[in-house]
């Protein structure tokens, strides 16, 4: 799964720390999400989408695994 | 609440330690269980005191710094941290399963007495059955 979290966060001029505090997760979680190393739970995905006022699928993009 | 959680084991630890020291000094030529009991009390008392005092200090410090307390709580409940910790525990459990089995087999081949091996085998099987029980329970829950 790919996501546009970093792009959207930077567009809005929000720091990782601020986003982490708003979502009540650690800053490392935000970093891992942005790097694509970690996929969030559906609850966190909803919280992120709600925070940015967007739909989940506008932030998280499902991609078929290759091979 | 956290101060209570810390002070009870700390107080119990001091008490156990004192009882242990009293028994070490007071018992003249102890026999049977009483030979080990004072030292068990001292050891257990020190452990309990250490754990309780740590918890107590932690609670007192965090009371003065609510912002840090909130951050710590976030770190503790963070879903990625929880997942990593659960995954690490699972890997540790998998390793323990093989290591303990190999150790038990080695003990058996070395001819270690049955009274020593049997409790270990029972404990090993209990842990494995508990893992299976947890799995079945969670299958029903989720």
N, CA and C atoms of all chains as a GROMACS GRO file, in nm:
protein
  627
    1UNK      N    1   0.085  -0.121   0.000
    1UNK     CA    2   0.000   0.000   0.000
    1UNK      C    3   0.088   0.125   0.000
    2UNK      N    4   0.051   0.219  -0.082
    2UNK     CA    5   0.122   0.345  -0.093
    2UNK      C    6   0.039   0.451  -0.020
    3UNK      N    7   0.104   0.556   0.027
    3UNK     CA    8   0.023   0.663   0.084
    3UNK      C    9   0.079   0.801   0.052
    4UNK      N   10  -0.008   0.900   0.063
    4UNK     CA   11   0.030   1.038   0.030
    4UNK      C   12   0.043   1.123   0.156
    5UNK      N   13   0.069   1.056   0.267
    5UNK     CA   14   0.069   1.125   0.395
    5UNK      C   15   0.172   1.238   0.401
    6UNK      N   16   0.295   1.208   0.360
    6UNK     CA   17   0.402   1.308   0.367
    6UNK      C   18   0.366   1.429   0.279
    7UNK      N   19   0.318   1.397   0.160
    7UNK     CA   20   0.282   1.503   0.064
    7UNK      C   21   0.173   1.594   0.121
    8UNK      N   22   0.069   1.531   0.176
    8UNK     CA   23  -0.044   1.609   0.229
    8UNK      C   24   0.000   1.688   0.352
    9UNK      N   25   0.079   1.623   0.438
    9UNK     CA   26   0.125   1.692   0.560
    9UNK      C   27   0.208   1.815   0.524
   10UNK      N   28   0.300   1.798   0.428
   10UNK     CA   29   0.387   1.910   0.390
   10UNK      C   30   0.308   2.020   0.321
   11UNK      N   31   0.210   1.982   0.241
   11UNK     CA   32   0.123   2.080   0.175
   11UNK      C   33   0.058   2.173   0.278
   12UNK      N   34   0.023   2.114   0.391
   12UNK     CA   35  -0.048   2.191   0.494
   12UNK      C   36   0.046   2.252   0.597
   13UNK      N   37   0.175   2.230   0.578
   13UNK     CA   38   0.275   2.291   0.668
   13UNK      C   39   0.269   2.239   0.811
   14UNK      N   40   0.241   2.110   0.822
   14UNK     CA   41   0.233   2.050   0.956
   14UNK      C   42   0.360   1.968   0.980
   15UNK      N   43   0.413   1.980   1.102
   15UNK     CA   44   0.532   1.900   1.136
   15UNK      C   45   0.489   1.760   1.178
   16UNK      N   46   0.581   1.666   1.164
   16UNK     CA   47   0.553   1.527   1.206
   16UNK      C   48   0.510   1.523   1.353
   17UNK      N   49   0.579   1.601   1.435
   17UNK     CA   50   0.550   1.603   1.580
   17UNK      C   51   0.407   1.650   1.606
   18UNK      N   52   0.366   1.753   1.531
   18UNK     CA   53   0.231   1.808   1.550
   18UNK      C   54   0.125   1.706   1.509
   19UNK      N   55   0.150   1.640   1.396
   19UNK     CA   56   0.055   1.538   1.348
   19UNK      C   57   0.046   1.423   1.448
   20UNK      N   58   0.165   1.383   1.496
   20UNK     CA   59   0.170   1.273   1.594
   20UNK      C   60   0.090   1.309   1.719
   21UNK      N   61   0.109   1.432   1.767
   21UNK     CA   62   0.038   1.475   1.889
   21UNK      C   63  -0.113   1.479   1.864
   22UNK      N   64  -0.153   1.526   1.747
   22UNK     CA   65  -0.296   1.536   1.717
   22UNK      C   66  -0.361   1.398   1.706
   23UNK      N   67  -0.285   1.302   1.654
   23UNK     CA   68  -0.340   1.167   1.634
   23UNK      C   69  -0.314   1.076   1.754
   24UNK      N   70  -0.239   1.130   1.852
   24UNK     CA   71  -0.202   1.054   1.972
   24UNK      C   72  -0.126   0.927   1.937
   25UNK      N   73  -0.028   0.942   1.849
   25UNK     CA   74   0.065   0.831   1.819
   25UNK      C   75   0.206   0.888   1.831
   26UNK      N   76   0.306   0.799   1.823
   26UNK     CA   77   0.443   0.847   1.836
   26UNK      C   78   0.490   0.909   1.704
   27UNK      N   79   0.594   0.994   1.713
   27UNK     CA   80   0.647   1.057   1.592
   27UNK      C   81   0.705   0.949   1.499
   28UNK      N   82   0.761   0.844   1.560
   28UNK     CA   83   0.818   0.735   1.480
   28UNK      C   84   0.712   0.667   1.394
   29UNK      N   85   0.592   0.658   1.449
   29UNK     CA   86   0.483   0.596   1.372
   29UNK      C   87   0.454   0.679   1.247
   30UNK      N   88   0.451   0.811   1.263
   30UNK     CA   89   0.426   0.898   1.148
   30UNK      C   90   0.539   0.879   1.046
   31UNK      N   91   0.664   0.876   1.095
   31UNK     CA   92   0.779   0.855   1.006
   31UNK      C   93   0.769   0.724   0.930
   32UNK      N   94   0.733   0.618   1.002
   32UNK     CA   95   0.723   0.486   0.938
   32UNK      C   96   0.609   0.481   0.837
   33UNK      N   97   0.499   0.549   0.870
   33UNK     CA   98   0.387   0.555   0.775
   33UNK      C   99   0.431   0.625   0.648
   34UNK      N  100   0.499   0.736   0.665
   34UNK     CA  101   0.542   0.815   0.548
   34UNK      C  102   0.643   0.739   0.462
   35UNK      N  103   0.729   0.661   0.529
   35UNK     CA  104   0.827   0.582   0.453
   35UNK      C  105   0.767   0.459   0.388
   36UNK      N  106   0.644   0.429   0.425
   36UNK     CA  107   0.578   0.310   0.371
   36UNK      C  108   0.623   0.182   0.439
   37UNK      N  109   0.692   0.196   0.554
   37UNK     CA  110   0.739   0.076   0.624
   37UNK      C  111   0.628   0.017   0.711
   38UNK      N  112   0.529   0.098   0.742
   38UNK     CA  113   0.423   0.052   0.831
   38UNK      C  114   0.287   0.091   0.775
   39UNK      N  115   0.195  -0.006   0.775
   39UNK     CA  116   0.058   0.024   0.733
   39UNK      C  117  -0.029   0.043   0.857
   40UNK      N  118  -0.108   0.149   0.862
   40UNK     CA  119  -0.183   0.176   0.985
   40UNK      C  120  -0.303   0.083   1.001
   41UNK      N  121  -0.353   0.077   1.124
   41UNK     CA  122  -0.478   0.005   1.148
   41UNK      C  123  -0.589   0.087   1.082
   42UNK      N  124  -0.703   0.026   1.066
   42UNK     CA  125  -0.815   0.097   1.002
   42UNK      C  126  -0.857   0.217   1.088
   43UNK      N  127  -0.845   0.200   1.221
   43UNK     CA  128  -0.881   0.311   1.311
   43UNK      C  129  -0.789   0.431   1.291
   44UNK      N  130  -0.658   0.403   1.284
   44UNK     CA  131  -0.563   0.513   1.265
   44UNK      C  132  -0.582   0.576   1.127
   45UNK      N  133  -0.610   0.492   1.028
   45UNK     CA  134  -0.633   0.545   0.893
   45UNK      C  135  -0.753   0.640   0.893
   46UNK      N  136  -0.858   0.601   0.966
   46UNK     CA  137  -0.976   0.689   0.977
   46UNK      C  138  -0.942   0.819   1.048
   47UNK      N  139  -0.861   0.806   1.156
   47UNK     CA  140  -0.822   0.927   1.231
   47UNK      C  141  -0.743   1.022   1.142
   48UNK      N  142  -0.653   0.965   1.063
   48UNK     CA  143  -0.570   1.047   0.973
   48UNK      C  144  -0.659   1.116   0.870
   49UNK      N  145  -0.749   1.037   0.811
   49UNK     CA  146  -0.838   1.092   0.708
   49UNK      C  147  -0.926   1.204   0.766
   50UNK      N  148  -0.976   1.178   0.886
   50UNK     CA  149  -1.063   1.278   0.950
   50UNK      C  150  -0.983   1.404   0.984
   51UNK      N  151  -0.860   1.384   1.028
   51UNK     CA  152  -0.775   1.499   1.064
   51UNK      C  153  -0.755   1.591   0.943
   52UNK      N  154  -0.733   1.530   0.826
   52UNK     CA  155  -0.709   1.611   0.707
   52UNK      C  156  -0.838   1.647   0.633
   53UNK      N  157  -0.952   1.595   0.682
   53UNK     CA  158  -1.079   1.622   0.616
   53UNK      C  159  -1.087   1.558   0.478
   54UNK      N  160  -1.031   1.438   0.467
   54UNK     CA  161  -1.029   1.370   0.336
   54UNK      C  162  -1.082   1.228   0.353
   55UNK      N  163  -1.097   1.159   0.240
   55UNK     CA  164  -1.137   1.019   0.244
   55UNK      C  165  -1.012   0.932   0.261
   56UNK      N  166  -1.028   0.816   0.321
   56UNK     CA  167  -0.912   0.726   0.342
   56UNK      C  168  -0.844   0.696   0.208
   57UNK      N  169  -0.927   0.667   0.107
   57UNK     CA  170  -0.868   0.627  -0.021
   57UNK      C  171  -0.798   0.740  -0.094
   58UNK      N  172  -0.819   0.865  -0.048
   58UNK     CA  173  -0.743   0.976  -0.106
   58UNK      C  174  -0.603   0.984  -0.046
   59UNK      N  175  -0.586   0.922   0.070
   59UNK     CA  176  -0.455   0.925   0.137
   59UNK      C  177  -0.382   0.792   0.118
   60UNK      N  178  -0.454   0.683   0.138
   60UNK     CA  179  -0.392   0.550   0.126
   60UNK      C  180  -0.436   0.485  -0.004
   61UNK      N  181  -0.338   0.449  -0.083
   61UNK     CA  182  -0.368   0.394  -0.216
   61UNK      C  183  -0.331   0.246  -0.220
   62UNK      N  184  -0.433   0.164  -0.242
   62UNK     CA  185  -0.408   0.020  -0.246
   62UNK      C  186  -0.345  -0.019  -0.379
   63UNK      N  187  -0.238  -0.096  -0.370
   63UNK     CA  188  -0.173  -0.144  -0.494
   63UNK      C  189  -0.158  -0.294  -0.485
   64UNK      N  190  -0.193  -0.364  -0.594
   64UNK     CA  191  -0.177  -0.509  -0.598
   64UNK      C  192  -0.029  -0.543  -0.582
   65UNK      N  193  -0.001  -0.645  -0.499
   65UNK     CA  194   0.140  -0.684  -0.484
   65UNK      C  195   0.187  -0.752  -0.610
   66UNK      N  196   0.310  -0.724  -0.649
   66UNK     CA  197   0.361  -0.780  -0.773
   66UNK      C  198   0.438  -0.910  -0.750
   67UNK      N  199   0.431  -1.000  -0.850
   67UNK     CA  200   0.510  -1.123  -0.847
   67UNK      C  201   0.454  -1.222  -0.751
   68UNK      N  202  -0.296   0.701   4.206
   68UNK     CA  203  -0.315   0.556   4.192
   68UNK      C  204  -0.183   0.486   4.168
   69UNK      N  205  -0.100   0.551   4.082
   69UNK     CA  206   0.030   0.489   4.052
   69UNK      C  207   0.122   0.490   4.172
   70UNK      N  208   0.105   0.593   4.260
   70UNK     CA  209   0.188   0.598   4.380
   70UNK      C  210   0.152   0.482   4.472
   71UNK      N  211   0.021   0.450   4.479
   71UNK     CA  212  -0.022   0.336   4.561
   71UNK      C  213   0.036   0.208   4.503
   72UNK      N  214   0.029   0.198   4.369
   72UNK     CA  215   0.081   0.079   4.302
   72UNK      C  216   0.230   0.059   4.331
   73UNK      N  217   0.301   0.170   4.352
   73UNK     CA  218   0.444   0.160   4.378
   73UNK      C  219   0.475   0.141   4.524
   74UNK      N  220   0.397   0.210   4.612
   74UNK     CA  221   0.433   0.207   4.752
   74UNK      C  222   0.400   0.075   4.820
   75UNK      N  223   0.296   0.004   4.774
   75UNK     CA  224   0.261  -0.124   4.836
   75UNK      C  225   0.374  -0.227   4.817
   76UNK      N  226   0.421  -0.250   4.693
   76UNK     CA  227   0.532  -0.346   4.680
   76UNK      C  228   0.659  -0.298   4.749
   77UNK      N  229   0.683  -0.166   4.750
   77UNK     CA  230   0.804  -0.115   4.816
   77UNK      C  231   0.799  -0.145   4.966
   78UNK      N  232   0.682  -0.119   5.027
   78UNK     CA  233   0.667  -0.144   5.171
   78UNK      C  234   0.676  -0.293   5.200
   79UNK      N  235   0.611  -0.375   5.115
   79UNK     CA  236   0.617  -0.521   5.132
   79UNK      C  237   0.761  -0.569   5.118
   80UNK      N  238   0.834  -0.508   5.027
   80UNK     CA  239   0.975  -0.545   5.005
   80UNK      C  240   1.059  -0.518   5.128
   81UNK      N  241   1.039  -0.400   5.188
   81UNK     CA  242   1.116  -0.365   5.309
   81UNK      C  243   1.084  -0.463   5.421
   82UNK      N  244   0.954  -0.493   5.432
   82UNK     CA  245   0.909  -0.586   5.537
   82UNK      C  246   0.972  -0.724   5.518
   83UNK      N  247   0.965  -0.774   5.395
   83UNK     CA  248   1.022  -0.906   5.366
   83UNK      C  249   1.172  -0.908   5.391
   84UNK      N  250   1.238  -0.800   5.350
   84UNK     CA  251   1.383  -0.789   5.370
   84UNK      C  252   1.415  -0.794   5.519
   85UNK      N  253   1.336  -0.717   5.598
   85UNK     CA  254   1.359  -0.712   5.743
   85UNK      C  255   1.337  -0.850   5.805
   86UNK      N  256   1.229  -0.917   5.760
   86UNK     CA  257   1.201  -1.052   5.812
   86UNK      C  258   1.317  -1.145   5.777
   87UNK      N  259   1.365  -1.134   5.653
   87UNK     CA  260   1.476  -1.218   5.608
   87UNK      C  261   1.600  -1.196   5.692
   88UNK      N  262   1.635  -1.070   5.716
   88UNK     CA  263   1.754  -1.038   5.797
   88UNK      C  264   1.737  -1.090   5.940
   89UNK      N  265   1.614  -1.071   5.993
   89UNK     CA  266   1.586  -1.119   6.129
   89UNK      C  267   1.606  -1.271   6.137
   90UNK      N  268   1.556  -1.341   6.033
   90UNK     CA  269   1.569  -1.488   6.033
   90UNK      C  270   1.716  -1.530   6.017
   91UNK      N  271   1.791  -1.456   5.933
   91UNK     CA  272   1.933  -1.490   5.914
   91UNK      C  273   2.007  -1.477   6.046
   92UNK      N  274   1.979  -1.368   6.117
   92UNK     CA  275   2.050  -1.342   6.244
   92UNK      C  276   1.994  -1.427   6.358
   93UNK      N  277   1.860  -1.444   6.356
   93UNK     CA  278   1.794  -1.503   6.472
   93UNK      C  279   1.793  -1.655   6.477
   94UNK      N  280   1.798  -1.718   6.360
   94UNK     CA  281   1.784  -1.864   6.361
   94UNK      C  282   1.918  -1.930   6.394
   95UNK      N  283   1.913  -2.012   6.494
   95UNK     CA  284   2.033  -2.085   6.533
   95UNK      C  285   2.024  -2.227   6.478
   96UNK      N  286   2.116  -2.261   6.392
   96UNK     CA  287   2.119  -2.392   6.324
   96UNK      C  288   1.984  -2.425   6.260
   97UNK      N  289   1.946  -2.351   6.159
   97UNK     CA  290   1.817  -2.380   6.093
   97UNK      C  291   1.820  -2.514   6.021
   98UNK      N  292   1.702  -2.568   6.005
   98UNK     CA  293   1.690  -2.700   5.943
   98UNK      C  294   1.587  -2.697   5.831
   99UNK      N  295   1.606  -2.783   5.732
   99UNK     CA  296   1.508  -2.797   5.623
   99UNK      C  297   1.484  -2.668   5.547
  100UNK      N  298   1.354  -2.635   5.533
  100UNK     CA  299   1.315  -2.517   5.455
  100UNK      C  300   1.373  -2.388   5.515
  101UNK      N  301   1.386  -2.387   5.646
  101UNK     CA  302   1.433  -2.266   5.715
  101UNK      C  303   1.576  -2.229   5.679
  102UNK      N  304   1.649  -2.322   5.620
  102UNK     CA  305   1.787  -2.290   5.578
  102UNK      C  306   1.787  -2.194   5.459
  103UNK      N  307   1.688  -2.211   5.372
  103UNK     CA  308   1.683  -2.127   5.251
  103UNK      C  309   1.588  -2.009   5.265
  104UNK      N  310   1.485  -2.027   5.350
  104UNK     CA  311   1.379  -1.925   5.361
  104UNK      C  312   1.429  -1.783   5.388
  105UNK      N  313   1.522  -1.763   5.484
  105UNK     CA  314   1.567  -1.625   5.509
  105UNK      C  315   1.625  -1.558   5.384
  106UNK      N  316   1.700  -1.634   5.308
  106UNK     CA  317   1.765  -1.577   5.188
  106UNK      C  318   1.663  -1.552   5.077
  107UNK      N  319   1.562  -1.639   5.071
  107UNK     CA  320   1.453  -1.616   4.975
  107UNK      C  321   1.382  -1.486   5.011
  108UNK      N  322   1.358  -1.466   5.142
  108UNK     CA  323   1.291  -1.343   5.190
  108UNK      C  324   1.374  -1.220   5.153
  109UNK      N  325   1.506  -1.227   5.177
  109UNK     CA  326   1.593  -1.114   5.147
  109UNK      C  327   1.591  -1.084   4.996
  110UNK      N  328   1.606  -1.188   4.917
  110UNK     CA  329   1.608  -1.172   4.771
  110UNK      C  330   1.478  -1.116   4.718
  111UNK      N  331   1.367  -1.178   4.764
  111UNK     CA  332   1.234  -1.135   4.720
  111UNK      C  333   1.206  -0.992   4.766
  112UNK      N  334   1.246  -0.963   4.891
  112UNK     CA  335   1.227  -0.828   4.947
  112UNK      C  336   1.300  -0.723   4.866
  113UNK      N  337   1.426  -0.753   4.831
  113UNK     CA  338   1.505  -0.657   4.752
  113UNK      C  339   1.440  -0.635   4.615
  114UNK      N  340   1.396  -0.744   4.554
  114UNK     CA  341   1.333  -0.734   4.422
  114UNK      C  342   1.206  -0.651   4.427
  115UNK      N  343   1.122  -0.681   4.526
  115UNK     CA  344   0.994  -0.608   4.541
  115UNK      C  345   1.020  -0.461   4.569
  116UNK      N  346   1.117  -0.435   4.658
  116UNK     CA  347   1.148  -0.297   4.693
  116UNK      C  348   1.197  -0.221   4.569
  117UNK      N  349   1.284  -0.284   4.493
  117UNK     CA  350   1.338  -0.220   4.373
  117UNK      C  351   1.228  -0.185   4.274
  118UNK      N  352   1.140  -0.282   4.253
  118UNK     CA  353   1.031  -0.260   4.156
  118UNK      C  354   0.936  -0.152   4.206
  119UNK      N  355   0.898  -0.161   4.334
  119UNK     CA  356   0.804  -0.065   4.392
  119UNK      C  357   0.863   0.075   4.397
  120UNK      N  358   0.991   0.085   4.439
  120UNK     CA  359   1.054   0.217   4.450
  120UNK      C  360   1.065   0.280   4.311
  121UNK      N  361   1.096   0.200   4.211
  121UNK     CA  362   1.105   0.251   4.074
  121UNK      C  363   0.972   0.307   4.028
  122UNK      N  364   0.867   0.231   4.054
  122UNK     CA  365   0.730   0.272   4.016
  122UNK      C  366   0.691   0.401   4.088
  123UNK      N  367   0.726   0.405   4.218
  123UNK     CA  368   0.692   0.521   4.301
  123UNK      C  369   0.764   0.646   4.252
  124UNK      N  370   0.895   0.634   4.229
  124UNK     CA  371   0.973   0.748   4.180
  124UNK      C  372   0.920   0.797   4.046
  125UNK      N  373   0.891   0.700   3.960
  125UNK     CA  374   0.837   0.731   3.828
  125UNK      C  375   0.707   0.812   3.840
  126UNK      N  376   0.618   0.764   3.928
  126UNK     CA  377   0.489   0.830   3.946
  126UNK      C  378   0.508   0.971   4.001
  127UNK      N  379   0.600   0.986   4.097
  127UNK     CA  380   0.622   1.118   4.158
  127UNK      C  381   0.678   1.218   4.057
  128UNK      N  382   0.774   1.169   3.975
  128UNK     CA  383   0.834   1.257   3.874
  128UNK      C  384   0.729   1.296   3.770
  129UNK      N  385   0.653   1.196   3.724
  129UNK     CA  386   0.553   1.224   3.619
  129UNK      C  387   0.441   1.316   3.668
  130UNK      N  388   0.416   1.312   3.799
  130UNK     CA  389   0.312   1.400   3.855
  130UNK      C  390   0.353   1.546   3.838
  131UNK      N  391   0.484   1.570   3.846
  131UNK     CA  392   0.534   1.707   3.832
  131UNK      C  393   0.543   1.749   3.685
  132UNK      N  394   0.546   1.650   3.595
  132UNK     CA  395   0.560   1.682   3.452
  132UNK      C  396   0.449   1.614   3.373
  133UNK      N  397   0.327   1.670   3.379
  133UNK     CA  398   0.212   1.604   3.313
  133UNK      C  399   0.230   1.589   3.162
  134UNK      N  400   0.304   1.684   3.100
  134UNK     CA  401   0.324   1.677   2.955
  134UNK      C  402   0.403   1.552   2.918
  135UNK      N  403   0.509   1.527   2.998
  135UNK     CA  404   0.591   1.407   2.974
  135UNK      C  405   0.511   1.280   3.002
  136UNK      N  406   0.426   1.288   3.105
  136UNK     CA  407   0.343   1.172   3.139
  136UNK      C  408   0.251   1.139   3.022
  137UNK      N  409   0.195   1.243   2.959
  137UNK     CA  410   0.106   1.222   2.845
  137UNK      C  411   0.182   1.159   2.728
  138UNK      N  412   0.305   1.212   2.705
  138UNK     CA  413   0.387   1.156   2.596
  138UNK      C  414   0.421   1.010   2.620
  139UNK      N  415   0.453   0.980   2.746
  139UNK     CA  416   0.485   0.841   2.780
  139UNK      C  417   0.366   0.749   2.757
  140UNK      N  418   0.248   0.799   2.794
  140UNK     CA  419   0.125   0.722   2.775
  140UNK      C  420   0.099   0.699   2.625
  141UNK      N  421   0.124   0.804   2.545
  141UNK     CA  422   0.107   0.791   2.400
  141UNK      C  423   0.204   0.687   2.345
  142UNK      N  424   0.330   0.693   2.391
  142UNK     CA  425   0.431   0.596   2.346
  142UNK      C  426   0.389   0.454   2.384
  143UNK      N  427   0.333   0.441   2.504
  143UNK     CA  428   0.294   0.309   2.554
  143UNK      C  429   0.179   0.251   2.473
  144UNK      N  430   0.084   0.340   2.434
  144UNK     CA  431  -0.035   0.292   2.366
  144UNK      C  432  -0.024   0.298   2.214
  145UNK      N  433   0.084   0.356   2.166
  145UNK     CA  434   0.104   0.371   2.022
  145UNK      C  435   0.091   0.236   1.951
  146UNK      N  436   0.007   0.231   1.847
  146UNK     CA  437  -0.024   0.100   1.784
  146UNK      C  438   0.098   0.034   1.723
  147UNK      N  439   0.191   0.116   1.669
  147UNK     CA  440   0.312   0.056   1.611
  147UNK      C  441   0.401  -0.002   1.721
  148UNK      N  442   0.414   0.073   1.830
  148UNK     CA  443   0.494   0.023   1.942
  148UNK      C  444   0.436  -0.107   1.998
  149UNK      N  445   0.302  -0.109   2.011
  149UNK     CA  446   0.236  -0.229   2.063
  149UNK      C  447   0.262  -0.347   1.969
  150UNK      N  448   0.247  -0.320   1.837
  150UNK     CA  449   0.267  -0.427   1.739
  150UNK      C  450   0.411  -0.480   1.745
  151UNK      N  451   0.508  -0.387   1.753
  151UNK     CA  452   0.648  -0.429   1.757
  151UNK      C  453   0.677  -0.511   1.882
  152UNK      N  454   0.621  -0.466   1.993
  152UNK     CA  455   0.645  -0.537   2.119
  152UNK      C  456   0.582  -0.678   2.114
  153UNK      N  457   0.459  -0.687   2.059
  153UNK     CA  458   0.393  -0.818   2.049
  153UNK      C  459   0.471  -0.911   1.956
  154UNK      N  460   0.520  -0.854   1.847
  154UNK     CA  461   0.595  -0.932   1.750
  154UNK      C  462   0.726  -0.984   1.812
  155UNK      N  463   0.792  -0.895   1.889
  155UNK     CA  464   0.917  -0.935   1.954
  155UNK      C  465   0.891  -1.046   2.055
  156UNK      N  466   0.779  -1.032   2.129
  156UNK     CA  467   0.745  -1.136   2.227
  156UNK      C  468   0.717  -1.268   2.157
  157UNK      N  469   0.647  -1.262   2.045
  157UNK     CA  470   0.614  -1.384   1.970
  157UNK      C  471   0.742  -1.451   1.922
  158UNK      N  472   0.837  -1.372   1.874
  158UNK     CA  473   0.963  -1.430   1.826
  158UNK      C  474   1.039  -1.493   1.943
  159UNK      N  475   1.038  -1.422   2.057
  159UNK     CA  476   1.103  -1.475   2.177
  159UNK      C  477   1.041  -1.608   2.218
  160UNK      N  478   0.907  -1.614   2.212
  160UNK     CA  479   0.836  -1.737   2.250
  160UNK      C  480   0.873  -1.851   2.155
  161UNK      N  481   0.878  -1.821   2.025
  161UNK     CA  482   0.916  -1.924   1.927
  161UNK      C  483   1.056  -1.977   1.957
  162UNK      N  484   1.148  -1.885   1.985
  162UNK     CA  485   1.285  -1.926   2.016
  162UNK      C  486   1.287  -2.010   2.142
  163UNK      N  487   1.211  -1.966   2.242
  163UNK     CA  488   1.208  -2.039   2.370
  163UNK      C  489   1.156  -2.181   2.350
  164UNK      N  490   1.056  -2.197   2.264
  164UNK     CA  491   0.999  -2.329   2.238
  164UNK      C  492   1.108  -2.427   2.193
  165UNK      N  493   1.191  -2.384   2.099
  165UNK     CA  494   1.295  -2.474   2.047
  165UNK      C  495   1.412  -2.489   2.145
  166UNK      N  496   1.451  -2.378   2.207
  166UNK     CA  497   1.566  -2.384   2.298
  166UNK      C  498   1.536  -2.471   2.420
  167UNK      N  499   1.417  -2.452   2.478
  167UNK     CA  500   1.381  -2.532   2.595
  167UNK      C  501   1.366  -2.680   2.558
  168UNK      N  502   1.310  -2.705   2.439
  168UNK     CA  503   1.294  -2.845   2.397
  168UNK      C  504   1.431  -2.910   2.382
  169UNK      N  505   1.525  -2.838   2.322
  169UNK     CA  506   1.660  -2.892   2.304
  169UNK      C  507   1.726  -2.915   2.440
  170UNK      N  508   1.704  -2.821   2.531
  170UNK     CA  509   1.763  -2.832   2.664
  170UNK      C  510   1.707  -2.952   2.739
  171UNK      N  511   1.575  -2.970   2.728
  171UNK     CA  512   1.513  -3.084   2.795
  171UNK      C  513   1.565  -3.216   2.739
  172UNK      N  514   1.580  -3.219   2.607
  172UNK     CA  515   1.632  -3.339   2.542
  172UNK      C  516   1.776  -3.367   2.589
  173UNK      N  517   1.855  -3.259   2.597
  173UNK     CA  518   1.993  -3.274   2.642
  173UNK      C  519   1.998  -3.325   2.785
  174UNK      N  520   1.911  -3.270   2.870
  174UNK     CA  521   1.906  -3.316   3.010
  174UNK      C  522   1.870  -3.463   3.018
  175UNK      N  523   1.771  -3.502   2.934
  175UNK     CA  524   1.727  -3.641   2.934
  175UNK      C  525   1.840  -3.732   2.890
  176UNK      N  526   1.913  -3.693   2.786
  176UNK     CA  527   2.024  -3.776   2.736
  176UNK      C  528   2.141  -3.781   2.835
  177UNK      N  529   2.155  -3.673   2.914
  177UNK     CA  530   2.263  -3.670   3.014
  177UNK      C  531   2.229  -3.754   3.136
  178UNK      N  532   2.105  -3.802   3.140
  178UNK     CA  533   2.064  -3.886   3.251
  178UNK      C  534   2.035  -3.808   3.379
  179UNK      N  535   1.995  -3.681   3.362
  179UNK     CA  536   1.958  -3.601   3.480
  179UNK      C  537   1.834  -3.664   3.545
  180UNK      N  538   1.827  -3.656   3.677
  180UNK     CA  539   1.722  -3.730   3.748
  180UNK      C  540   1.581  -3.688   3.704
  181UNK      N  541   1.494  -3.787   3.712
  181UNK     CA  542   1.355  -3.773   3.667
  181UNK      C  543   1.284  -3.662   3.744
  182UNK      N  544   1.317  -3.647   3.874
  182UNK     CA  545   1.250  -3.546   3.959
  182UNK      C  546   1.282  -3.404   3.911
  183UNK      N  547   1.397  -3.389   3.847
  183UNK     CA  548   1.434  -3.256   3.796
  183UNK      C  549   1.368  -3.230   3.661
  184UNK      N  550   1.372  -3.331   3.575
  184UNK     CA  551   1.321  -3.312   3.438
  184UNK      C  552   1.168  -3.299   3.436
  185UNK      N  553   1.102  -3.381   3.516
  185UNK     CA  554   0.955  -3.385   3.508
  185UNK      C  555   0.888  -3.248   3.530
  186UNK      N  556   0.924  -3.173   3.635
  186UNK     CA  557   0.859  -3.040   3.650
  186UNK      C  558   0.885  -2.949   3.530
  187UNK      N  559   1.006  -2.960   3.473
  187UNK     CA  560   1.037  -2.878   3.356
  187UNK      C  561   0.949  -2.916   3.237
  188UNK      N  562   0.932  -3.048   3.218
  188UNK     CA  563   0.849  -3.095   3.106
  188UNK      C  564   0.705  -3.049   3.126
  189UNK      N  565   0.657  -3.060   3.252
  189UNK     CA  566   0.519  -3.019   3.282
  189UNK      C  567   0.503  -2.869   3.255
  190UNK      N  568   0.600  -2.790   3.303
  190UNK     CA  569   0.593  -2.645   3.282
  190UNK      C  570   0.597  -2.612   3.133
  191UNK      N  571   0.684  -2.681   3.060
  191UNK     CA  572   0.698  -2.659   2.916
  191UNK      C  573   0.566  -2.688   2.845
  192UNK      N  574   0.506  -2.804   2.879
  192UNK     CA  575   0.380  -2.841   2.815
  192UNK      C  576   0.267  -2.746   2.854
  193UNK      N  577   0.268  -2.702   2.981
  193UNK     CA  578   0.166  -2.606   3.025
  193UNK      C  579   0.171  -2.478   2.942
  194UNK      N  580   0.292  -2.429   2.922
  194UNK     CA  581   0.308  -2.306   2.844
  194UNK      C  582   0.258  -2.328   2.701
  195UNK      N  583   0.295  -2.443   2.642
  195UNK     CA  584   0.252  -2.471   2.505
  195UNK      C  585   0.099  -2.485   2.496
  196UNK      N  586   0.041  -2.554   2.595
  196UNK     CA  587  -0.105  -2.569   2.594
  196UNK      C  588  -0.173  -2.434   2.616
  197UNK      N  589  -0.110  -2.350   2.698
  197UNK     CA  590  -0.167  -2.218   2.723
  197UNK      C  591  -0.168  -2.136   2.593
  198UNK      N  592  -0.063  -2.152   2.514
  198UNK     CA  593  -0.057  -2.082   2.384
  198UNK      C  594  -0.170  -2.130   2.294
  199UNK      N  595  -0.194  -2.262   2.294
  199UNK     CA  596  -0.302  -2.319   2.211
  199UNK      C  597  -0.437  -2.268   2.262
  200UNK      N  598  -0.453  -2.266   2.395
  200UNK     CA  599  -0.578  -2.218   2.457
  200UNK      C  600  -0.605  -2.073   2.417
  201UNK      N  601  -0.499  -1.990   2.423
  201UNK     CA  602  -0.514  -1.848   2.386
  201UNK      C  603  -0.557  -1.835   2.240
  202UNK      N  604  -0.499  -1.918   2.157
  202UNK     CA  605  -0.532  -1.914   2.014
  202UNK      C  606  -0.681  -1.947   1.993
  203UNK      N  607  -0.725  -2.055   2.059
  203UNK     CA  608  -0.866  -2.097   2.043
  203UNK      C  609  -0.959  -1.988   2.097
  204UNK      N  610  -0.922  -1.932   2.213
  204UNK     CA  611  -1.004  -1.827   2.274
  204UNK      C  612  -1.015  -1.706   2.180
  205UNK      N  613  -0.904  -1.671   2.119
  205UNK     CA  614  -0.906  -1.555   2.030
  205UNK      C  615  -0.981  -1.583   1.901
  206UNK      N  616  -0.978  -1.711   1.857
  206UNK     CA  617  -1.056  -1.749   1.738
  206UNK      C  618  -1.204  -1.721   1.763
  207UNK      N  619  -1.249  -1.747   1.888
  207UNK     CA  620  -1.390  -1.725   1.921
  207UNK      C  621  -1.421  -1.576   1.935
  208UNK      N  622  -1.323  -1.502   1.987
  208UNK     CA  623  -1.346  -1.359   2.013
  208UNK      C  624  -1.346  -1.273   1.887
  209UNK      N  625  -1.257  -1.308   1.793
  209UNK     CA  626  -1.242  -1.221   1.675
  209UNK      C  627  -1.292  -1.289   1.547
   0.00000   0.00000   0.00000
